[in-house]
Amino acid sequence: MSPPTDLKIPPSSYQTLPLKEITISHVPASSATATKVVILSFNRPHKFNAVTDTTLSEIELAYSNFSIDPRVRAIILTGTGKAFCAGADLEVGFGGIASYKTNESTKQSYRDRGGQVALAITRCVKPTIAAINGPAAGFGLTITLPATIRVASATAKVAMPFSRRGVVMESCAAFYLPRLVGLSKAMHIFTTGKTFPVTDPLVSELFSKILPTPEDTLKYAVELATEIAENTSLASTKLMRDMLLYGADTPEGAHLLDSRVFVELVGGRDNEEGVKSFMEKRKAEFVDGARGEEDIKKVVGGFWPWWDDKTENWDGGKRGLAKL
């Protein structure tokens, strides 16, 4: 079941949306309208926040709103109750996906729903901080990989048990995990399918900070998201994320890319405001990127995106910088 699609976009208050399997909170929660920081929580605590198609549809809807909402500048992803997310709801099963195996054409048309959510997080102009408050397994862990920052409670455990379920990793995890922890550790994690405490050296590099308790983890995530929301340019942080994810394969290529992006931003509104506010010893008021991708295109022009972002045009993984 999909969430309503006829909602006002973006809504006045995210807390009043008729969502079934996630919640969205303002910071502070008492705010009647959207705030700079919002908290998206998996909300099926009776199922350890295991996800269904409805969950995934609601997250996609939320991110499509966050990206274009000028009031929102940072997002926290966490879980309700004791778990972060237990992955796919195995009681629901994979029957819907199996229906795509009818013929070669339908198999080629299938797109992993978890991957669509991962791409929504990746493409969102606003940064996401994943606050892992409890167990995260399967999709529950892979969906944190596209986040800009991950923090975790020392009490949490994580797993990618795909080899123990007879399937493979999803949600673009084959791209993200080796880049975050290295190929050797990624191979170990995927192959064994074991569960690890977040402090284990095999997975600890995923997290920029490990906090003592789930409460400390969310508190820190809110403080960090607030600092980012109030002190950074969305255009700068989004473009730097893209430079890391869609960058060149050589130092020379990186030099071409960062030169082009740098010259596009110099003299722009956020650049001038960043310098002026620093010289005047006051907090900056950044404006670029607040309304999503269209804002980024105005800042960088037709140069962005400099890669082919259509999965239908996948070229086997070749990463050219055609617009340089």
Secondary structure, DSSP 4 states (H G I P E B T S, - for coil): -PPPS-S-SS-S-GGGS--SSEEEEESSTT-SS--SEEEEEE--GGGTT-B-HHHHHHHHHHHHHHHH-TT--EEEEEESTT-SB--B-TTT-SHHHHGGGGSHHHHHH---HHHHHHHHHHH-SS-EEEEE-S-EETHHHHTTTTSSEEEEETT-EEE-GGGGTT----TTHHHHHHHHH-HHHHHHHHHH--EEETTSTTTGGG-SEEESSHHHHHHHHHHHHHHHHHHS-HHHHHHHHHHHHS--SSHHHHHHHHHHHHHHHTTSHHHHHHHHHHHTTS-----TTTT-HHHHHHHHGGG-S-S---GGG--SS----TT-
